[in-house]
Amino acid sequence: MVHTAPPYNATKDQEQTWFEDLAEVREAKRDSLSRAHTSAANPKDRAALRAAADPSRTLGPADEPVAFLRVDLNEGGPFYIGRHGLRDEDRNPVVLEWATPVALQYRGASHEDPRGVVRHRSFRTDEEGGRPNEILEFDDVVLADLARQVAALGKSGVDVIEGDDFLQDVLAQGRTPDMADIVRTIQAAQADIIRAPGQQLLVVQGGPGTGKTAIAVHRAAALTHPEATDPADRVLIVGPSRALLHYIRQVSHDLGGERVVGSTVDQLMSSDVTISDRDIEPSGAAALKGSAVMASVLDNALRDRIRVPDSEHEIALDEVGFGVPVIPRDVKEILEGIDAFPYIAGRERFRLVLESHVVTAARLSGQPLHRGWSARADRSSIEAFVDRVWPSLSAQAFLRDLYGSVDRLISAAGTLLNGEQIRLLRRQASPRLSEQLWSREDLPLLDYVSRQLREPSDTLRFDHIIIDEAQDLSAMAMNAIHSRSRTGAMTAVGDIAQSTGPAARDSWDELLDGLAPNSARSLTQLRYGYRVPAAVLEFASLLLPDAAPGVERPAVVIRSDHEPEASRDVGRVCRPRP
């Protein structure tokens, strides 16, 4: 059966008939999918088919509108866009899923960059009344007409968006629990960020109410979409709280982001330590522990644990009655040819080279070796010597011992830290490791050391990582997150003007330079705010020149007749950041 979309000048009744036709196609397909598993030969295959053909995943729920947008083009089309895609009986696409590259490309069209789009027609249906496919109204935006109006009247971008009655109606409803309305109100600039190439470090700067979290969730769903240019197999979203992550996971699932995982920073750096419920860090220690210099300090401290022995040591051989002496000079020469990092990999390389050295020395010793000799050193003998030179460590014991020793701290700090900073890191070591006190600021350091002490394959990595509220994360926390990325592909979302806490920063430069010094990276700024009334944001923006010089205040598009009232003195509320 061939389904023909209504003409360009279609009336509401014609569009309604089309929606009803699409709904019939969808429900017929739902019925077919629900019965597909019955053709399987055994229970296991039936269960697998039932899961793979779940209609709610492929078609969306029955109470979801079949479409929310129509896109008319100069050539071809029209396209209808919905939360889920739909094909007719002949496999022809009749509705594009919102997250497909084509849908996002056309949704990114504007009067400034039409991309071959003639018109956007947005539909509002009676979802609240339980009739999701009954069209209440539609709103047309003809891009060429809009461009002429802007040129003739001298309108700005904010005037254009503020005049979008359809958007204003959605904003007036407030933030919905499942963020579903954001899908159909994504503006052009947001659509382009959502569909931006995944293989880069993208920083999205946005003031209050600019839709940062919505962009983060929708970008995750778009990156994992099968039709994406380079579909991500797994995407990680890192958020500031468990409550927000629960919200993000639910929304991401509703949007089709089946391969999206959520985690807080603390959960990501999970460690078998108990964080003290009291403040155990002296003033300034939290900022120091979060700074990028700590990676070099920890590297030095790990390198310090690798020592050339002071005296000769004999290593026993398998199956023969003598051993081979290893002198300090031999060990020093072996160590000079081995990279110390990653620590565990260097240790294994040292063991292999040492054993080869011992076997070679045995062959050259002149001692009798029987023909069937296995040419191996005694395992326990060589492991004991390796541990003496290149000790096996645990992250917790290593960091406890480092904090507890002034000598070790001084050696690791070198010229990187001054005396006061070394004092800030000093902490009494508990006799029992289980009783050692740890702070939240210790987690990134424990994580960094743990990664040096375990095989790289033991760390779960993702094709893309999206960080919400990235402005508050320290350099060491960012390092921990970055280590979970397969290629360094990340999206960091936040507002530098709201950066607070020990890791507060005035610009994104540190993050860009630290995470992507030699790879593709970009910084984009959200220009429009959709949630905070203009009067409120204008009042708050008085602090912007001091909080984040160079960051532009977003233009607000939500209408409000209410003026803000100051109930407390700003000077008392806004304290300088450390």
N, C-alpha and C positions, 0 to 999 in steps of 0.2 A: 504494500500500500504506500503510495506517495503522499507525503504531507507537504502542503504548500503554505508558507507563512503568509499572513495578511499583507496587503500592499502598504506602501509608504504612508499613504493618507488614511490608514485604517482607523475606523471609529472605535469607541470603547466596546460596542457590541461585537465588532469583528475580532478585537483582541480577546474578548471574553470567550468567544467560540473557540479561538485558537488555544487558550488556556485549558478549556474543557477537553479539547481533543488531545492535548499533551498529557493531561491527567489520566485519560483513558489508556493511552499508550503506556504510561508509567505503571499504572495498576495492573495492566495485563502482563507486563514484564515482571512485576513483583510476584504475581501468581505463578508465572512460569518458573521463576527462580526458586520459589518456595517449594516447588515440587521436583526440582532437578535432582535432589539427592536420592530420590526413590529408585532411580535407574541403576544405582551402584550395586555391586554384587555382594558386598559384605558390610557388616556394621561399621567397621573402621573406615572404609571408603565413603560410606554414607555420611559419617560424621565429618569427614574432611570436606566433602562436597557441600554439606550444609553450612560449614563455617566460611568456605570460600565464596559461596553464593548468597551470603547474608544480604537480603534486600535493603536493610536499613543502612548498610555500609555503601552499597553501590548506587542505590537510588535515593537514599534519604528516607525519613519517615513519611507516612501518608499525610500527616498534617502540615507538611512543608510546601510552600508555594513552588510550582514548577519552575518559575522564573521570577526575576525581580528587575531585569533590565533588557531592553532591546537596543541593539546597535545597528544603525543603518550606515552603509558605506557608499562611496562614490561608485565602486564596482563590486559586484558580488553581494552576498548577504541576503536578507538581514541575519544577524546573529541574536539569539536569545541566550541570556546568561542566568544561571541559577546556582544555588548552593551545591547541587549535584548535577552531573551531566546526564543526558538522556539521548538514546538512539532509537530510531523507529524499527519496525519489523524487518526492514532491509538493511539495518545497521548504519543508516545515514544519521549523522548527528543533527538533532533538532534543538537541543539545549546544550550549551557549553558549560562545563563546570567552571566556577569562578577562578579556581587556582591554575587553570591551564595557561601556558604562555600567551596563547592567542587572546584569551579573554582579558588577561591583565594588560596586554599591549593596547587593546582598544579602550580599556577603561582608563588608561593613562593619557588618552587623547584629551586635548583642551583647545580653547580658542586660539592659544598661542602655538600649539603643536597638534594639528588635527589628525595626522597620521591616516588620512584617507577616510576618516569618520565624518559623516554628514550630521548625524543626530544621535543623541542619547535619549531614550525614552524610559523613565523610571516608573515602576508600577508599585502601588500600595494595595495590598489585599487584606481581606478581613480575617487575619489569623486569630485575633483575639476573640472573634465571634464564632470560631470553629469552622469557618469557611475559607480555608487558606487560598483557594484558587478563584475566589470571587473578587474581581477587580473593583476597588472603591474609586480609584482615580489614577491617572497617570500624568507625568510631568515631562514635557519635551524641552530639550536644550539643543538648539540648532547651532552648531559651532560657528558657522560662517556668519550667521546673524549676530551671535554674541560678539564676535570679533569686530563687526562693524559698530555695534553699540559701544563697545569699549573705546574704540578709536574716536567715535564722534563725541562721546560724553566725557572722555578722559577718566574712565573708571579704572580702579586698581583691582588687583586680584582679589583682595578682601571684599571689595564691593560686589564682585561677581559671585563669590561663594556666599556672602551674607544675603544675597538676593535669591538664593536657592531655597524656595519655599519647601520643597520636599525634604531637604536636609534639615532645615529649621524645625520641621514637624517632628522628625526623628529625635533631634537633640532635645526638644521640649519634653520628650517622654523620659529623659534621664537615662543613665547607664543601665542597660538591661542585664539580668543575671548571667545570660549566656552570650552576650556580645553579638547576638545574631544580626542585629540591624547594622552593625559595622560593615558586614560583608556587602550590603547593597548601598552603603553611603561612602565607600572608599573613594577619596578624591584622587585626581590625576597624579599629583606628586606622590601620594601614598602608594598608589598602584605601581609606580615606577620603582620605588624602594623595595616593595615586596617582591618584584620580579627581577631585581638587580642580580647580576651574575653571582653565583655562590662561591667561586674560587677567588676570594679576596678578603681582606679585613675591611669591613664597612662600619663606620661609626655614624650613628644617627643621633644628632643633637636636636632635642626638642623641649620646649618649655612646658609648663603645666597645661594639661588638657589638649595636647597636640596629637594624641593618639599613639604614643610610643609603644605601649603594651599591646595595643591592637595590631600594630604593624609587626611587632615581634612574633606574635602567635600566627598571624596570617603568612608571614614570611616562612616560618617553619613548615606550614602546610604546603606552601607553593614549592619550596625546595625539595620536598619529598614526593611531589606529584609525579606519576609515571611519565607524563608528557613534558616534564621540565627538560631543558637542554642537557643538563648533566644531573640526573636525579640523585639526590642524597639517600643513601640507604638508611642512615641513622642521623637524627638531629637532636642535639641536646639544648634545652632551654634552662639557663641558670637564673634563678630569681632570688630576691632578698628574704622571702619568708615561705613557710610551708603552706600557709593559707592561700597566698597568691599562686603558688605552684599548683595547688589542688584546682584552683579556678582555671589556670592556664591549661592544665592537662584535660579538664573537661571540655573547655572550648576548643582546644586543638583536636580532640577526638570528634567533636561535632562538625568541625570544618574538614575532616578527612585526613588529618595528620596522624595516621596510624603508626608511623615509625618515629614519633617524637617522644623524647624522654625528658622529664623535668627533674630538677634537683636544686637544692639550696647550695650555697658555697660550702657550708659546713658538712652537709651530707656528701658532697662530692669528694671532700678530703677526709672521708671517714677514717677514723683511727681508733684503736682500742685504748683510748685515754678518756678520762673524765675531766670535763672542763670545770674549773672552780667556779662556784656560784658567787664568789666575792672577788673584788678587784685586787689582783695580786701584782699588777704591773705598776712600777713607779711612773710618775709623769714623764712622758716623752718616750717610754719604752715601746708603746704600741706603734707609734709612727716609725720608729727605727726598725722594728721587726717587720713591718710591712714594706719597707723601702727596698728598692732593687739591689742595693749594695749587699744585702744579706745573702744573696745567691753566691757572690764571690767569697764572702766570709765563710759560708758553709763549705764551699769547694776547698778553700784553704785548710779548714779544720779536718775535712776528710783526707786530704793529701797528707796532713801531718800524722795521721794514724798509720801511714805506710812507712815503715822504718827499716833501715839496713841494720842487721844484727851487729853487735860489737865483737863477736867471737866466731870461730869456726864451728860448724855443725855438721854432723855426719848423718846422711840419709841412707837408710837400709834399702836393699834391693830385694825384689821377689826371687825366691828359689835359689839364691846363692848365699854363701856364708860370709860375705863382707859388705861393707857400705862404702859410700863415696863422700869424702869431705867437701863441704861447700864453704868457701871463705867469703868474708864480707865484700871483697872486691868483685867476686863473681856476681853476687846479688846486686850490687850497685850497677854493674854493666847491664844486667838483665832489666832492671827497673828503668834505666835510661831509655830503653827501646820500647817501652809500653806506656800507652796513654792511660792516665789514672781514671778517666771517666768514660762511660758510666762506671762507678766503683765496682759493681759486681762483675761486669764484663772484664774490666782490667784485672781483677783478682783471678778470674778463670784463665786469662791469657798468661798471667804470671805463672800459674800452676803448670800449664802446658809447656811453656818455655823452660821452666825449671826442671821438669821431668826429662825433657829432651836433653838438657845440659847434663843431668845426672847419668842418663843412659850412655851418652857419648863419652863422658869421663870414665865410665866403667869399662867401655870397650877399649879405651886407650891406656887403661891402668896396668895392663900386663897380667892381671889376675885371671885365673882359669875360669872360663865361662863355658858351660856345656852347650852342645849344639842346639838343643831344644829350648834354650832360655827364652822366656817371654819378653825380654827387653822392657821390663817395667820396674819402676821404683815401688817399694812397699807403700801401699795406699795410706795407712795410718801414719807412717813416718813422714811422708811428704806433706800430708794434710796438716800435721802438727807444725811443720816448718813454715808452710804457707800462712797459717794463722798467726804465727809469730811475726812474720814480715808484713802481711796484708790481712789484718784480722777481719773475721766475719763479725758484722755489727747488726744491731737493731736500731731503728731510728730513735726510739724512745731512750734507750741507754746512751746512745751517742750524744743526743742533745742534752740529756741530763748531765752527762759528764762534762760537756762543753760549758754549759752554764755554771757548773759547780767549780770550775778551775780557772783562776785568774790567769795562770800561765798559758793554758790552752787558748783562752780568749785573746790574750795579747798576741800570741803567735798567729792565730787565724786572722786577727784584725789587721796586722801589719800596718800599712799606712792608710788603710781604708777607714778606720775609725779612730776617734780621739779617746782620751782617758775617760771623759765623762760618759761617752757612749758605751765603752766597755763596762763601766760601772752599772749602766742601765740594764745590760744583758746578764749581769752576775745574779745567780740565784742559788741558794743553798740546795745541794743535792740530797735527796732523801735516801736513807740507807736501803730502803726497799723501793724498787721501781714502781710497784703498784701504788705507793703512797706519794709519788712525786706530784707536785702541783703543776697544773697546766692552765694556760689562759687561751682564749679564743685566738689571740694573735700568734700562738705557737702552732696552730694547725697548719698554716701554709709552710712553715719551716719543717715540721714533721713530714708533711707530704713531699716536700722537695728532697729531703734526705731519703725517704722511703723509695722514691723513684730511682735514686742512685743505687739502692741496695737490693733491687729486685729486677727480674728480667723485664725488658720492655714489653714483651707480649702479655705480661700480667696486668697491664693498664688498659682498660677499655677505652677505645678511641672512637670518635665520631667524625662523620664527613663534614659537618658544619655545627658550630656552636653559637647560640644566640644568648646574649647576656642582657637581662633587664636591670635597670638602675645601676649601670656600670660605673657611674661617676663616683661611687663611694668605695669601690674596691681598691685594695692596696696593690702595689706592683707585684708582691709575692703571691697574693690571691689570684691575680691575673695570670701569673706564671703557672700556677696550678691548673687553672682552667685551660690555658693554652696547650698544656701538655696532653690534654685529652683530645686534641684535634689531630686528625690524620695528616692534614696538609697545612694547617694554620688558617683555614677558612673560618672566619668568625664574623658575627654582627654584634656590635656593642651599642646598646640603646640607653640613653640617659639624658640628664640635664646638668651640664657642668655648673650652672648657676645654683643648683641645689646640692652641690657636693659638700658633704659634712663629715665629721669624724676625723680620726687620726690620718686618714689617707686623702683628705680634702685637697682638691687640685683646682687650678684656675683655667686650665686648658686641656685639650685632649692630646697635646703633643707628646707627653710622656708615654701615654698608652700606645699611640701609633708608632713611636720610635722603639719602644720596648718590645712590642709584639710583632711588628712587621718592618724591620729596618730595610730589608732588601726584597720585599714581595709587594704584590699589588695591594693598594690600600686607597681608601677614599673617605672623605668626611662630607656628610650632607646635613642640611639643617631644615627642620620642619618649620614652615613659614606661618601656618595657621593653627590657631587654638580653637577647639570645639567644645570645651567643657567649662572653662573659667570665664565668667563675664568680663567684659572689657574694663569696667571700672575697677574691679578687684585686681586684675592683672596690672593695670596701669599704676595702681597704688603700690603693689609689691615690686614693680620694676624700678622703683626709686633706688633700690639697693643693687640693681644689676651692674652698674659701672664698677662697684667695689667687689661684688661677689664673683663676677665673670667678665672681665673686660674683653670686648670684642665679640661677645655673644649678642645677637639681635633679639629684641623682644618679639615674640610671635604676634601676628595680627589676629585679633579675636573676631570670630564670626557669629558667636551666639548672641542673640538679642536679649537684653535685660534692661528693665527700667529701675532696678534697685541700685542704690549707691552703697559702697562699703562703709562700715563704721569702725573706727579704731577704738578698741576697748583697753589696750595697754600701750605703754610707751614703747615705740620701736627700738629705742636705744637699749632698753632693758631686755627685750626679747631677742634681738639679734646680736649675739656675741661674736667677737672675731674668732675665726678658725685657727687652730694651732698651726 
